Amino acid sequence: MFEKQQVIYLAGGCFWGVEAFISRLKGVNNTEVGYANGRDLAPTYEKVCTGKTGHAETVKATYNPKIIPLEEILESFFKIIDPYSLNRQGPDIGTQYRTGIYWQEESQRDTVINFLRERQKVSPERIVVEARPISSFYPAEGYHQKYLERNPQGYCHVDLNLINDKEFDHLSKEEYEITQLSLTEPPFSGKYDDFFEDGVYVDVVDGEVLFSSDDKFDSGCGWPAFSKPVCEDVIKKHRDFSHGTTRIEVRSAKSNSHLGHLFHDGPGGSPRYCINSAALKFIPKNELNDYFKDKCP
């Protein structure tokens, strides 16, 4: 069953840092940076930087409201912006760096307006964050997308340490990037790609049993392939619109870890759960009893 996703647009200065921060929120499944609510019908970074197009550097965030409500996203957003600064965030100055919350669905309007109203009641200064529907959004050039993931030492006016990542301290850099930032390991590079010992595969984040070796097969795709999870309750499926395609993303139900994608090109057109090795931890057969306690059959 697909969970209904929603989209919110957030402008908070240079979109590199805002995107990196928002993408780390549990329940935010996809982020894209671009230029919003301007006049030019073909904006480019060079045009927008002149301040003459009317666009704001903006992050498009797709999220699961059952995991993270919009109010929680807005609370996190306000941690990284100066809501009293007009057309400026950090050292960046210009209308393209203004702050804004732009909703896609009318049902989101009241949430945004009420959030800002309550914030204003306890604020010492006037909040200048725009609040309006999204009227246009143009994705930014490719080199801007996920910029800080590819350039971790790049410029960022946002303190990325404001997100509490203590629950992920046990993860390696690769495990964190794949399960929390939805990256993909290179094909044929994962430790479980060509691995067929008896046992189960658990979520590397919280140890939840996800797949069994009985359902693993060699698909030749370069990633571990399974015909099914141990039971449907341990995973969730979402439509993934990234990279200009529509795919079925697979996440773990409890930790919301990104695992991989589901295809229907297995033997005879059967399901193929294409999973990143770094999202999994293998438990040998002689240790199964401890892991299957209190799990679904």
ABEGO torsion letter per residue (X at the ends): XBBBBBBBBBBAEBAAAAAAAAAABBGBABBBBBBBGBABABBBAAAAAAGAAGBBBBBBBBBBAAABBAAAAAAAAAAABBAABBGBBEABBEAAABBBBBBABAAAAAAAAAAAAAAAAABABBBABBBBBBABBBBBBAAABGAAAABAABBBABBAAABBAAAAAABBAAAAAAAAAGBBBBBGABAAABBABBEBBBBAAAGBBABBAAABBBAGAGBBBBABBABAAABBBBBBABGGBBBBBBBBAAAGBBAEBBBBABBGGBBBBBBBAAABBBBBAAAAAAAABGBBX
